[in-house]
């Protein structure tokens, strides 16, 4: 279940990088940011759907 947390954090950081790259007009960072956000966000959502929400016990 730790993978859901890690994928979610990476997805959030990718979104921040995507926004920063868009502000700085960095095309390569923009592309990598949007691809990383979509990929890790998809992994996080599908892991939650398949394995359930993580419990902290």
GUBAFI-209419 format. One line per field, with one value per residue: x, y, z of N, C-alpha, C in turn; residue in one letter; chain; residue number from 0. Coordinates in Angstrom, 2 decimals. Atoms other than C-alpha are relative to their C-alpha. Layout:
N
n.east = [X,...];
n.north = [Y,...];
n.up = [Z,...];
ca.east = [X,...];
ca.north = [Y,...];
ca.up = [Z,...];
c.east = [X,...];
c.north = [Y,...];
c.up = [Z,...];
r = [A,...];
c = [A,...];
k = [NUM,...];
END
This chain:
57
n.east = [0.80,-0.88,-0.15,1.03,-0.49,-1.15,0.50,0.74,-0.96,-0.71,0.95,0.13,-1.25,-0.01,0.90,-0.73,-1.02,0.70,0.42,-1.21,-0.53,0.89,-0.27,-1.32,0.03,-0.94,0.79,-0.35,0.52,1.46,0.37,-0.29,0.89,1.36,-0.04,-0.20,1.23,1.01,-0.40,0.01,1.37,0.73,-0.44,0.55,1.45,0.27,-0.41,1.06,1.17,-0.28,-0.40,0.67,-0.70,-0.94,0.27,-1.24,-0.06];
n.north = [-1.19,-1.16,-0.46,-1.02,-1.25,-0.44,-0.43,-1.25,-1.07,-0.26,-0.66,-1.39,-0.70,-0.15,-1.10,-1.23,-0.19,-0.35,-1.41,-0.82,0.02,-0.80,-1.41,-0.36,0.31,1.08,0.97,1.37,0.19,0.03,1.31,1.02,-0.21,0.46,1.45,0.57,-0.19,0.93,1.38,0.34,-0.17,1.19,1.11,-0.18,0.24,1.40,0.78,-0.16,0.75,1.44,0.50,-0.70,-1.12,0.53,-0.15,-0.31,0.78];
n.up = [0.00,0.04,1.38,0.26,-0.58,0.79,1.30,-0.19,-0.24,1.25,0.89,-0.46,0.34,1.46,0.31,-0.34,1.04,1.23,-0.10,0.02,1.37,0.85,-0.30,0.53,1.43,0.23,0.75,-0.39,-1.35,0.14,0.53,-1.01,-1.14,0.29,0.15,-1.34,-0.76,0.50,-0.24,-1.43,-0.46,0.44,-0.84,-1.34,0.05,0.27,-1.17,-1.00,0.47,-0.04,-1.31,-1.09,-0.63,-0.98,-1.42,-0.72,-1.23];
ca.east = [0.00,3.01,3.09,-0.17,1.39,4.61,2.78,0.53,3.46,5.36,2.23,1.82,5.48,5.13,2.19,4.29,7.12,4.67,3.31,6.81,7.96,4.89,5.62,9.26,8.29,10.45,9.07,10.98,10.11,6.50,6.34,8.04,5.91,2.59,3.62,4.86,1.72,-0.53,1.46,1.95,-1.55,-2.96,-0.85,-2.04,-5.71,-5.58,-3.70,-6.38,-9.13,-7.42,-6.00,-8.09,-7.16,-4.06,-4.54,-1.98,-2.10];
ca.north = [0.00,2.26,2.42,4.41,7.03,7.17,7.35,10.11,12.16,11.79,12.79,15.93,16.85,16.25,18.65,21.29,20.74,20.93,24.28,25.65,24.56,26.17,29.46,29.39,28.34,25.23,22.92,19.76,20.19,20.85,17.61,15.49,17.06,16.34,12.79,12.08,13.54,11.47,8.26,8.34,9.71,6.81,4.31,5.79,5.74,2.21,0.91,2.37,0.83,-2.57,-2.85,-0.43,2.58,2.11,1.55,2.82,-0.03];
ca.up = [0.00,0.24,-3.53,-3.55,-1.29,-3.31,-6.66,-5.30,-4.01,-7.28,-9.18,-7.05,-7.52,-11.27,-11.33,-9.56,-12.05,-14.94,-13.72,-13.12,-16.59,-18.16,-16.38,-17.51,-21.06,-20.84,-23.52,-22.53,-18.84,-19.82,-21.81,-19.14,-16.42,-18.11,-19.04,-15.50,-13.97,-16.21,-15.77,-11.99,-11.42,-13.44,-11.47,-8.16,-9.16,-10.54,-7.48,-5.20,-7.35,-7.48,-3.94,-1.93,0.13,2.33,6.04,8.54,11.06];
c.east = [0.85,0.17,-1.04,0.49,1.15,-0.46,-0.75,0.95,0.78,-0.91,-0.18,1.25,0.13,-0.91,0.67,1.08,-0.60,-0.40,1.21,0.59,-0.87,0.23,1.31,0.13,1.07,-0.77,0.29,-0.50,-1.51,-0.47,0.23,-0.92,-1.40,-0.04,0.17,-1.25,-1.07,0.34,-0.10,-1.38,-0.85,0.38,-0.61,-1.49,-0.30,0.43,-1.05,-1.23,0.23,0.23,-0.70,0.86,0.93,-0.44,1.32,0.06,1.14];
c.north = [1.27,0.55,1.06,1.35,0.55,0.50,1.33,1.18,0.36,0.71,1.47,0.80,0.19,1.15,1.34,0.30,0.40,1.48,0.93,0.06,0.82,1.49,0.47,-0.26,-1.02,-1.16,-1.44,-0.31,-0.08,-1.39,-1.10,0.13,-0.53,-1.52,-0.67,0.12,-0.98,-1.45,-0.37,0.22,-1.20,-1.21,0.11,-0.31,-1.48,-0.90,0.11,-0.81,-1.51,-0.51,0.67,1.10,-0.52,0.27,0.19,-0.75,-0.99];
c.up = [0.00,-1.40,-0.35,0.50,-0.84,-1.37,0.11,0.22,-1.26,-0.99,0.38,-0.35,-1.51,-0.43,0.31,-1.04,-1.34,0.01,-0.06,-1.41,-0.93,0.24,-0.60,-1.50,-0.39,-0.64,0.45,1.42,0.01,-0.45,1.04,1.21,-0.25,-0.17,1.36,0.84,-0.44,0.35,1.48,0.61,-0.37,0.86,1.40,0.02,-0.21,1.16,1.09,-0.41,0.17,1.43,1.17,0.58,1.08,1.44,0.72,1.32,-0.03];
r = [X,X,X,X,X,X,X,X,X,X,X,X,X,X,X,X,X,X,X,X,X,X,X,X,X,X,X,X,X,X,X,X,X,X,X,X,X,X,X,X,X,X,X,X,X,X,X,X,X,X,X,X,X,X,X,X,X];
c = [A,A,A,A,A,A,A,A,A,A,A,A,A,A,A,A,A,A,A,A,A,A,A,A,A,A,A,A,A,A,A,A,A,A,A,A,A,A,A,A,A,A,A,A,A,A,A,A,A,A,A,A,A,A,A,A,A];
k = [0,1,2,3,4,5,6,7,8,9,10,11,12,13,14,15,16,17,18,19,20,21,22,23,24,25,26,27,28,29,30,31,32,33,34,35,36,37,38,39,40,41,42,43,44,45,46,47,48,49,50,51,52,53,54,55,56];
END
